[in-house]
């Protein structure tokens, strides 16, 4: 049984309208680029500081070595920033820093310089 000419005309109109919408969306995609709300290639320093050390744009450790000056005898000792043991001055046996869960806590009066 053949389709009536009216149904064929309706089919042509529906297919042409879908082609029009496809071409219109294609044209819109070419002219309007989607803009991200966040620039992934140039993150702000504050955003980089909040990220996990391996998820940053350039992965780098956050630990460092430092020269700690004893407040009593002014001897300089090199200490790791995340030291896991108590560091004692060689000259006067004063405690320079104590371990915590992360970075070592310097004793009051000790000054340090990052290496």
Secondary structure as UniProt FT lines:
FT   HELIX           5..31
FT   HELIX           45..50
FT   TURN            53..55
FT   STRAND          65..69
FT   TURN            71..73
FT   STRAND          76..80
FT   TURN            81..82
FT   STRAND          87..88
FT   TURN            90..92
FT   STRAND          95..98
FT   STRAND          105..106
FT   TURN            108..109
FT   STRAND          111..114
//
